[in-house]
Amino acid sequence: MKYLCTYCNVFAYDDEKGDLNAILEPDTTFDNISDTWMPSVWNAQNIPQTDK
């Protein structure tokens, strides 16, 4: 199954392929990904900043 990033609307996570750049092996389901995971195509300048 594929999941589209709701922030950038560009990156799609595919369970079957995983995200090898982020060390997510193929067949890693979206439910088994850490809440802190970010798509590997993002870099520091793309990460949204939040005020605390």
TORKOL-4160 file (C-alpha; in steps of 0.2 Angstrom, whole numbers, padded with zeros to 4 digits, m for minus):
52
<pt num="1" X="0000" Y="0000" Z="0000"/>
<pt num="2" X="0006" Y="0018" Z="m0003"/>
<pt num="3" X="0004" Y="0033" Z="0008"/>
<pt num="4" X="0006" Y="0051" Z="0002"/>
<pt num="5" X="0015" Y="0063" Z="0013"/>
<pt num="6" X="0001" Y="0075" Z="0019"/>
<pt num="7" X="0014" Y="0089" Z="0022"/>
<pt num="8" X="0023" Y="0090" Z="0005"/>
<pt num="9" X="0011" Y="0080" Z="m0006"/>
<pt num="10" X="0026" Y="0073" Z="m0015"/>
<pt num="11" X="0034" Y="0059" Z="m0006"/>
<pt num="12" X="0024" Y="0042" Z="m0006"/>
<pt num="13" X="0029" Y="0029" Z="0006"/>
<pt num="14" X="0027" Y="0011" Z="m0002"/>
<pt num="15" X="0026" Y="m0003" Z="0011"/>
<pt num="16" X="0033" Y="m0015" Z="m0002"/>
<pt num="17" X="0048" Y="m0005" Z="m0006"/>
<pt num="18" X="0051" Y="0003" Z="0011"/>
<pt num="19" X="0063" Y="0017" Z="0012"/>
<pt num="20" X="0081" Y="0011" Z="0012"/>
<pt num="21" X="0088" Y="0028" Z="0014"/>
<pt num="22" X="0079" Y="0029" Z="0031"/>
<pt num="23" X="0084" Y="0011" Z="0035"/>
<pt num="24" X="0066" Y="0005" Z="0033"/>
<pt num="25" X="0067" Y="m0012" Z="0025"/>
<pt num="26" X="0054" Y="m0018" Z="0012"/>
<pt num="27" X="0038" Y="m0024" Z="0019"/>
<pt num="28" X="0039" Y="m0013" Z="0034"/>
<pt num="29" X="0021" Y="m0008" Z="0036"/>
<pt num="30" X="0016" Y="0011" Z="0039"/>
<pt num="31" X="0009" Y="0006" Z="0056"/>
<pt num="32" X="0027" Y="0000" Z="0061"/>
<pt num="33" X="0036" Y="0016" Z="0058"/>
<pt num="34" X="0041" Y="0027" Z="0072"/>
<pt num="35" X="0031" Y="0043" Z="0075"/>
<pt num="36" X="0047" Y="0053" Z="0073"/>
<pt num="37" X="0051" Y="0046" Z="0055"/>
<pt num="38" X="0052" Y="0059" Z="0041"/>
<pt num="39" X="0053" Y="0054" Z="0022"/>
<pt num="40" X="0071" Y="0052" Z="0017"/>
<pt num="41" X="0069" Y="0065" Z="0003"/>
<pt num="42" X="0067" Y="0079" Z="0016"/>
<pt num="43" X="0082" Y="0088" Z="0021"/>
<pt num="44" X="0085" Y="0100" Z="0036"/>
<pt num="45" X="0078" Y="0115" Z="0026"/>
<pt num="46" X="0062" Y="0106" Z="0022"/>
<pt num="47" X="0057" Y="0102" Z="0040"/>
<pt num="48" X="0043" Y="0113" Z="0046"/>
<pt num="49" X="0048" Y="0123" Z="0061"/>
<pt num="50" X="0037" Y="0125" Z="0076"/>
<pt num="51" X="0037" Y="0139" Z="0090"/>
<pt num="52" X="0037" Y="0132" Z="0107"/>
